[in-house]
C-alpha cells in the first residue's frame, strides 16, 4: 500500500512541476517576444526620425547634394538590411 501511495505522490508532483514549468516558459517567451518587438519598433522609429531630420536640415540649407546623399544612404541601408532576406526569397521585395 505504501509503495502505491509513493508512486501516486511522485507522479502527481512530477505532473504538477511539468505543468508549472510549461506555463512559466510560455509566459516568459511571450514577454520576451513583446519586448523584442518594442525594441525593434523603437529602433525603426529612431532611424526614421534621424533620416527625416537630416533630410529636412539639408533641404533647409538648400543643399540638394547633401539631401540626395542622405536619401541614397538611407536607401542603401535598407537594401543592405534586406539583402540577406532577398537572397532567400527574391519575390518578396
Secondary structure, 3 states (H helix, E strand, C coil): CHHHHHHHHHHHHHHHHHHHHHHHHHHHHHHHHHHHHHHHHHHHHHHHHHHHHHHHHHHHCCCHHHHHHHHHHHHHHHHHHHHHHHHHCCCCC
